[in-house]
Amino acid sequence: MLELYQFELSQYAEKARLILDYKGLPYRKIEVTPGIGQVELFQLTGQRKVPVLKDGNTYIADSTEIAKYLDRQYPDRPLIPTDPKQRGLCLLIEEWADESIGIKSRKALFGALSQDQSFRNSLLPTATPDIVRNLVELVPTDVLKVLGFGVGYSPDVVKSATADLKQDLEALCLLLSDSPYLVGDQPTLADLAVAGLSMLIKFPDGPYLDLPANLKGKGVPGLADSIVYQPFFSWRDRLYAQYRKPLAGSSTTSRPTSIEID
């Protein structure tokens, strides 16, 4: 069985999960513990980032490379069109989504977390001890802003990223206003990339992720709750309903196990 080394809250891992589900491929999720788990992952693959797909003795890093590998090895339900113009547009949108939505959504979410203590607390795993939850709630907003400067997420950077995402979502709403998909008449890598990478802007309202129930349908204020961008999220929800496999009732493809190194 395919194995996906991942972080449950990684939007790039979600892109890979959506691609695997779209292709109907069974897989096992292996949650990589930040720090020590990434060291173990480095020993296997030579890099520390997730997602990484394991297929037999083959390891494929990077969500885009995973998509291309799956199209070669498992050609049913192709991700990338064969028509030259559609292929070019698909790859262009996928790359744009990686570099724009994928990166900027992290910054926008950080801004939301720095402003809302209850939102920060709700992102903690359900098994988090109460004492840890209480400590998280006590972290002052000013401290988080200082931490944001340290990782390049200053208030100005967060504000700029949020403004860019508004433009991105507006553009996607326009592209989808008279078409069921971004390229052609069936889903492609472009659709699955955009849908999966938007996870941190607004978490899917369904049993797809191992997250607290009160996070479903929630996200970055001004983006996730704006009626202006609702056409995009409605489109994404339909895509999920059609192709994303829910957690319930699937013991082999649902909740992630801890990292296991052969």
Backbone hydrogen bonds in HBPLUS format (Angstrom, degrees):
<---DONOR---> <-ACCEPTOR-->    atom                        ^
c    i                          cat <-CA-CA->   ^        H-A-AA   ^      H-
h    n   atom  resd res      DA  || num        DHA   H-A  angle D-A-AA Bond
n    s   type  num  typ     dist DA aas  dist angle  dist       angle   num
A0028-ARG N   A0002-LEU O   2.82 MM  26  6.31 150.5  1.91 145.0 153.0     1
A0003-GLU N   A0054-LYS O   3.04 MM  51  5.03 159.8  2.08 144.0 149.3     2
A0054-LYS N   A0003-GLU O   2.75 MM  51  5.03 164.0  1.77 155.7 160.1     3
A0004-LEU N   A0028-ARG O   2.83 MM  24  6.12 163.0  1.86 154.6 158.8     4
A0030-ILE N   A0004-LEU O   2.84 MM  26  5.87 169.0  1.85 151.3 148.7     5
A0005-TYR N   A0052-VAL O   2.77 MM  47  5.05 162.6  1.80 165.9 163.1     6
A0052-VAL N   A0005-TYR O   3.05 MM  47  5.05 150.3  2.14 138.1 144.7     7
A0006-GLN N   A0030-ILE O   3.00 MM  24  6.11 160.5  2.04 154.0 155.6     8
A0032-VAL N   A0006-GLN O   2.87 MM  26  5.74 169.2  1.89 165.1 166.1     9
A0010-SER N   A0007-PHE O   3.09 MM   3  5.17 166.5  2.11 111.4 114.0    10
A0014-GLU N   A0010-SER O   2.97 MM   4  6.29 148.6  2.07 142.4 151.6    11
A0015-LYS N   A0011-GLN O   3.01 MM   4  6.23 145.6  2.13 134.8 143.4    12
A0016-ALA N   A0012-TYR O   3.16 MM   4  6.45 155.5  2.22 138.9 144.4    13
A0017-ARG N   A0013-ALA O   2.83 MM   4  6.14 155.0  1.89 149.6 157.2    14
A0018-LEU N   A0014-GLU O   2.90 MM   4  6.06 161.4  1.94 151.0 155.2    15
A0019-ILE N   A0015-LYS O   3.05 MM   4  6.27 151.9  2.13 144.3 152.2    16
A0020-LEU N   A0016-ALA O   2.94 MM   4  6.19 162.4  1.97 152.2 156.4    17
A0021-ASP N   A0017-ARG O   2.92 MM   4  6.15 160.8  1.96 149.9 155.3    18
A0022-TYR N   A0018-LEU O   2.86 MM   4  5.99 156.5  1.92 143.8 150.9    19
A0023-LYS N   A0019-ILE O   3.04 MM   4  6.29 154.3  2.11 148.3 154.4    20
A0025-LEU N   A0020-LEU O   3.02 MM   5  5.42 166.2  2.04 158.6 156.3    21
A0024-GLY N   A0021-ASP O   2.93 MM   3  4.86 147.4  2.04  98.6 109.2    22
A0257-THR N   A0029-LYS O   3.00 MM 228  6.38 159.0  2.04 152.8 147.5    23
A0031-GLU N   A0257-THR O   2.66 MM 226  5.82 155.4  1.72 171.0 172.9    24
A0037-GLY N   A0033-THR O   2.89 MM   4  4.45 123.1  2.22 134.1 146.6    25
A0038-GLN N   A0035-GLY O   3.11 MM   3  5.26 122.7  2.45  98.3 112.5    26
A0039-VAL N   A0035-GLY O   3.09 MM   4  6.45 141.6  2.24 145.8 156.9    27
A0040-GLU N   A0036-ILE O   3.08 MM   4  6.43 157.2  2.13 148.7 154.1    28
A0041-LEU N   A0037-GLY O   2.91 MM   4  6.16 148.6  2.01 139.6 149.1    29
A0042-PHE N   A0038-GLN O   2.90 MM   4  6.07 146.9  2.01 138.0 146.6    30
A0043-GLN N   A0039-VAL O   3.08 MM   4  6.44 146.7  2.20 143.9 152.4    31
A0044-LEU N   A0040-GLU O   3.27 MM   4  6.62 137.3  2.46 138.1 148.7    32
A0044-LEU N   A0041-LEU O   3.06 MM   3  5.14 129.3  2.33  96.1 109.6    33
A0045-THR N   A0041-LEU O   2.89 MM   4  6.09 159.7  1.93 156.1 161.7    34
A0046-GLY N   A0042-PHE O   2.73 MM   4  4.51 148.8  1.82 124.9 132.0    35
A0062-ASP N   A0051-PRO O   3.28 MM  11  5.98 146.6  2.40 175.6 167.1    36
A0053-LEU N   A0060-ILE O   2.78 MM   7  5.07 162.9  1.81 150.0 150.8    37
A0060-ILE N   A0053-LEU O   2.76 MM   7  5.07 159.2  1.81 150.2 157.3    38
A0055-ASP N   A0058-THR O   2.81 MM   3  5.13 163.4  1.84 153.4 159.0    39
A0058-THR N   A0055-ASP O   3.04 MM   3  5.13 163.3  2.07 121.2 124.0    40
A0066-ILE N   A0062-ASP O   2.88 MM   4  6.14 150.8  1.97 152.1 161.7    41
A0067-ALA N   A0063-SER O   3.03 MM   4  6.25 154.8  2.10 142.2 147.9    42
A0068-LYS N   A0064-THR O   3.05 MM   4  6.38 160.9  2.08 151.0 155.5    43
A0069-TYR N   A0065-GLU O   2.88 MM   4  6.00 158.2  1.93 146.8 153.2    44
A0070-LEU N   A0066-ILE O   2.92 MM   4  6.11 164.5  1.94 152.8 156.7    45
A0071-ASP N   A0067-ALA O   3.04 MM   4  6.26 150.1  2.13 145.2 153.2    46
A0072-ARG N   A0068-LYS O   3.13 MM   4  6.40 146.2  2.25 142.4 150.8    47
A0072-ARG N   A0069-TYR O   3.09 MM   3  5.19 121.8  2.44  96.6 111.1    48
A0073-GLN N   A0069-TYR O   2.90 MM   4  6.13 169.0  1.91 161.3 163.9    49
A0074-TYR N   A0070-LEU O   2.74 MM   4  5.27 149.8  1.83 137.5 146.2    50
A0189-LEU N   A0079-LEU O   2.75 MM 110  4.85 147.2  1.86 142.0 136.2    51
A0087-ARG N   A0083-ASP O   2.75 MM   4  5.81 159.0  1.79 163.2 170.5    52
A0088-GLY N   A0084-PRO O   2.92 MM   4  6.11 161.1  1.96 147.2 152.0    53
A0089-LEU N   A0085-LYS O   2.98 MM   4  6.19 162.0  2.01 148.3 153.1    54
A0090-CYS N   A0086-GLN O   2.86 MM   4  5.95 159.1  1.90 148.1 154.2    55
A0091-LEU N   A0087-ARG O   3.00 MM   4  6.21 169.0  2.02 154.7 156.7    56
A0092-LEU N   A0088-GLY O   2.97 MM   4  6.06 150.7  2.06 143.0 151.9    57
A0093-ILE N   A0089-LEU O   2.95 MM   4  6.11 164.5  1.97 152.5 155.5    58
A0094-GLU N   A0090-CYS O   2.96 MM   4  6.15 161.1  2.00 149.2 155.1    59
A0095-GLU N   A0091-LEU O   3.03 MM   4  6.13 161.5  2.07 144.1 148.6    60
A0096-TRP N   A0092-LEU O   2.98 MM   4  6.16 159.8  2.02 146.7 152.9    61
A0097-ALA N   A0093-ILE O   2.83 MM   4  6.02 159.7  1.87 152.2 157.5    62
A0098-ASP N   A0094-GLU O   3.05 MM   4  6.30 159.1  2.10 147.4 152.5    63
A0099-GLU N   A0095-GLU O   3.12 MM   4  6.33 161.8  2.15 150.9 154.9    64
A0100-SER N   A0096-TRP O   2.77 MM   4  5.76 143.0  1.90 152.5 162.7    65
A0102-GLY N   A0097-ALA O   2.88 MM   5  6.18 166.3  1.90 169.4 170.9    66
A0104-LYS N   A0100-SER O   2.91 MM   4  5.77 160.5  1.95 155.1 160.9    67
A0105-SER N   A0101-ILE O   3.00 MM   4  5.57 150.6  2.09 138.8 144.8    68
A0108-ALA N   A0104-LYS O   2.95 MM   4  6.21 161.6  1.98 153.2 158.2    69
A0109-LEU N   A0105-SER O   2.92 MM   4  5.98 157.9  1.96 143.5 149.6    70
A0110-PHE N   A0106-ARG O   2.94 MM   4  6.13 153.7  2.01 143.4 150.7    71
A0111-GLY N   A0107-LYS O   3.06 MM   4  6.35 155.0  2.12 145.6 151.8    72
A0112-ALA N   A0108-ALA O   3.07 MM   4  6.42 151.1  2.16 144.4 152.0    73
A0113-LEU N   A0109-LEU O   2.88 MM   4  6.16 158.4  1.92 153.7 159.6    74
A0114-SER N   A0110-PHE O   2.91 MM   4  6.09 152.5  1.98 150.2 157.6    75
A0115-GLN N   A0112-ALA O   3.24 MM   3  5.35 143.1  2.38  98.1 108.4    76
A0116-ASP N   A0112-ALA O   3.19 MM   4  6.28 129.1  2.47 142.7 155.3    77
A0120-ARG N   A0116-ASP O   3.13 MM   4  6.44 156.3  2.18 146.7 153.0    78
A0121-ASN N   A0117-GLN O   3.01 MM   4  6.28 160.8  2.05 151.0 155.9    79
A0122-SER N   A0118-SER O   2.96 MM   4  6.14 149.1  2.06 142.2 150.3    80
A0123-LEU N   A0120-ARG O   3.22 MM   3  5.50 146.0  2.35 103.0 112.4    81
A0124-LEU N   A0121-ASN O   3.15 MM   3  5.59 159.8  2.19 110.9 117.1    82
A0128-THR N   A0125-PRO O   3.03 MM   3  5.50 164.8  2.05 121.5 123.3    83
A0132-VAL N   A0129-PRO O   3.10 MM   3  5.48 126.9  2.39 105.8 118.2    84
A0133-ARG N   A0129-PRO O   3.13 MM   4  6.52 159.0  2.18 150.5 156.8    85
A0134-ASN N   A0130-ASP O   2.85 MM   4  6.08 157.7  1.90 152.7 158.4    86
A0135-LEU N   A0131-ILE O   3.13 MM   4  6.33 147.7  2.24 136.5 144.5    87
A0136-VAL N   A0132-VAL O   3.00 MM   4  6.29 156.0  2.05 151.5 157.5    88
A0137-GLU N   A0133-ARG O   3.04 MM   4  6.33 155.2  2.10 148.6 155.0    89
A0138-LEU N   A0134-ASN O   3.15 MM   4  6.33 133.4  2.38 136.0 147.8    90
A0138-LEU N   A0135-LEU O   3.11 MM   3  5.09 130.2  2.37  93.3 106.9    91
A0139-VAL N   A0136-VAL O   3.26 MM   3  5.45 156.7  2.32 103.9 110.6    92
A0143-VAL N   A0140-PRO O   3.09 MM   3  5.35 127.2  2.38 101.4 114.3    93
A0144-LEU N   A0140-PRO O   3.31 MM   4  6.76 155.0  2.38 148.2 154.4    94
A0145-LYS N   A0141-THR O   2.99 MM   4  6.33 149.7  2.09 149.1 158.2    95
A0146-VAL N   A0142-ASP O   3.06 MM   4  6.34 151.1  2.15 143.3 150.3    96
A0147-LEU N   A0143-VAL O   2.94 MM   4  6.27 158.1  1.99 149.2 155.4    97
A0148-GLY N   A0144-LEU O   2.81 MM   4  6.02 145.7  1.92 142.1 152.3    98
A0149-PHE N   A0145-LYS O   3.06 MM   4  6.44 148.1  2.17 144.3 151.1    99
A0150-GLY N   A0146-VAL O   3.19 MM   4  6.55 150.4  2.28 143.0 150.9   100
A0150-GLY N   A0147-LEU O   3.01 MM   3  4.98 114.5  2.46  92.1 108.3   101
A0151-VAL N   A0147-LEU O   3.19 MM   4  6.60 135.0  2.41 144.7 155.7   102
A0151-VAL N   A0148-GLY O   3.22 MM   3  5.35 134.7  2.44  98.7 109.9   103
A0153-TYR N   A0148-GLY O   2.47 MM   5  4.38 146.3  1.57 154.3 144.6   104
A0152-GLY N   A0149-PHE O   3.19 MM   3  5.05 164.2  2.21 103.6 107.2   105
A0157-VAL N   A0154-SER O   2.99 MM   3  5.14 117.3  2.40 102.5 118.0   106
A0158-VAL N   A0154-SER O   2.94 MM   4  6.24 162.9  1.97 162.0 167.1   107
A0159-LYS N   A0155-PRO O   2.88 MM   4  6.03 159.8  1.92 146.8 152.7   108
A0160-SER N   A0156-ASP O   2.94 MM   4  6.10 158.7  1.98 145.2 150.7   109
A0161-ALA N   A0157-VAL O   2.93 MM   4  6.12 160.6  1.97 149.4 154.7   110
A0162-THR N   A0158-VAL O   2.97 MM   4  6.16 159.6  2.01 150.7 156.0   111
A0163-ALA N   A0159-LYS O   3.03 MM   4  6.25 157.3  2.08 146.4 152.5   112
A0164-ASP N   A0160-SER O   2.95 MM   4  6.19 156.9  2.01 149.1 155.5   113
A0165-LEU N   A0161-ALA O   2.93 MM   4  6.18 151.4  2.01 146.2 154.1   114
A0166-LYS N   A0162-THR O   3.07 MM   4  6.37 145.1  2.19 143.6 152.4   115
A0167-GLN N   A0163-ALA O   3.27 MM   4  6.65 153.1  2.35 143.9 150.0   116
A0168-ASP N   A0164-ASP O   2.89 MM   4  6.24 155.3  1.95 147.1 154.8   117
A0169-LEU N   A0165-LEU O   2.82 MM   4  6.01 166.2  1.84 153.4 156.0   118
A0170-GLU N   A0166-LYS O   2.96 MM   4  6.10 154.2  2.03 142.8 150.4   119
A0171-ALA N   A0167-GLN O   2.93 MM   4  6.14 160.8  1.97 150.1 155.0   120
A0172-LEU N   A0168-ASP O   2.95 MM   4  6.24 156.5  2.01 149.6 156.2   121
A0173-CYS N   A0169-LEU O   2.94 MM   4  6.14 155.6  2.00 146.4 152.8   122
A0174-LEU N   A0170-GLU O   3.06 MM   4  6.34 153.5  2.13 147.5 154.4   123
A0175-LEU N   A0171-ALA O   2.95 MM   4  6.23 159.2  1.99 150.5 156.1   124
A0176-LEU N   A0172-LEU O   3.00 MM   4  6.12 147.2  2.11 146.2 154.2   125
A0177-SER N   A0174-LEU O   3.28 MM   3  5.13 158.8  2.32  99.6 105.9   126
A0192-LEU N   A0188-THR O   3.16 MM   4  6.50 169.2  2.17 158.5 160.8   127
A0193-ALA N   A0189-LEU O   2.87 MM   4  5.85 155.1  1.93 147.8 154.2   128
A0194-VAL N   A0190-ALA O   3.08 MM   4  6.19 172.1  2.08 150.3 152.7   129
A0195-ALA N   A0191-ASP O   2.91 MM   4  6.02 167.0  1.93 152.9 157.1   130
A0196-GLY N   A0192-LEU O   2.97 MM   4  5.92 166.1  1.99 141.4 146.0   131
A0197-LEU N   A0193-ALA O   2.91 MM   4  5.86 165.8  1.93 153.5 158.1   132
A0198-SER N   A0194-VAL O   3.22 MM   4  6.17 131.4  2.47 137.8 147.5   133
A0199-MET N   A0196-GLY O   3.23 MM   3  5.69 159.1  2.27 116.1 118.4   134
A0201-ILE N   A0198-SER O   3.02 MM   3  5.34 141.4  2.17 108.4 119.9   135
A0202-LYS N   A0198-SER O   3.27 MM   4  6.65 159.7  2.31 159.6 164.2   136
A0220-VAL N   A0201-ILE O   2.89 MM  19  5.42 150.6  1.97 142.6 150.3   137
A0203-PHE N   A0218-LYS O   2.81 MM  15  5.68 157.9  1.86 169.8 162.8   138
A0217-GLY N   A0203-PHE O   3.01 MM  14  5.16 136.6  2.20 121.1 132.7   139
A0208-TYR N   A0206-GLY O   2.91 MM   2  5.64 141.2  2.06  99.1  90.6   140
A0247-LEU N   A0207-PRO O   2.61 MM  40  5.69 164.9  1.63 175.4 178.1   141
A0211-LEU N   A0209-LEU O   2.92 MM   2  5.49 131.5  2.16 104.8  90.2   142
A0215-LEU N   A0212-PRO O   3.05 MM   3  5.73 165.5  2.07 121.3 125.2   143
A0216-LYS N   A0213-ALA O   3.22 MM   3  5.71 159.4  2.26 113.7 119.3   144
A0218-LYS N   A0215-LEU O   2.94 MM   3  5.22 162.4  1.98 133.5 132.7   145
A0223-LEU N   A0220-VAL O   3.04 MM   3  5.58 157.8  2.09 136.6 141.2   146
A0224-ALA N   A0220-VAL O   2.85 MM   4  5.40 161.3  1.89 154.9 159.7   147
A0226-SER N   A0223-LEU O   3.46 MM   3  5.33 168.6  2.47 101.7 104.8   148
A0229-TYR N   A0226-SER O   3.29 MM   3  5.80 140.2  2.46 108.5 116.1   149
A0230-GLN N   A0227-ILE O   3.25 MM   3  4.98 159.6  2.30  97.6 103.5   150
A0232-PHE N   A0229-TYR O   3.10 MM   3  5.60 128.1  2.38 109.9 121.7   151
A0233-PHE N   A0229-TYR O   3.34 MM   4  6.77 163.1  2.37 152.6 156.3   152
A0234-SER N   A0230-GLN O   2.82 MM   4  5.93 154.2  1.88 157.6 164.8   153
A0235-TRP N   A0231-PRO O   3.05 MM   4  6.17 152.3  2.13 137.6 144.9   154
A0236-ARG N   A0232-PHE O   2.88 MM   4  6.23 157.7  1.93 151.2 157.8   155
A0237-ASP N   A0233-PHE O   2.85 MM   4  6.02 155.5  1.91 142.5 149.2   156
A0238-ARG N   A0234-SER O   3.04 MM   4  6.30 150.4  2.13 143.9 151.1   157
A0239-LEU N   A0235-TRP O   3.05 MM   4  6.36 154.4  2.12 148.5 155.6   158
A0240-TYR N   A0236-ARG O   2.90 MM   4  6.21 158.0  1.95 153.9 159.7   159
A0241-ALA N   A0237-ASP O   2.89 MM   4  6.08 160.5  1.93 146.3 151.9   160
A0242-GLN N   A0238-ARG O   3.05 MM   4  6.22 145.5  2.17 142.8 151.1   161
A0243-TYR N   A0239-LEU O   3.02 MM   4  6.15 154.7  2.08 148.9 155.4   162
A0244-ARG N   A0240-TYR O   2.85 MM   4  4.68 142.0  2.00 121.9 133.8   163
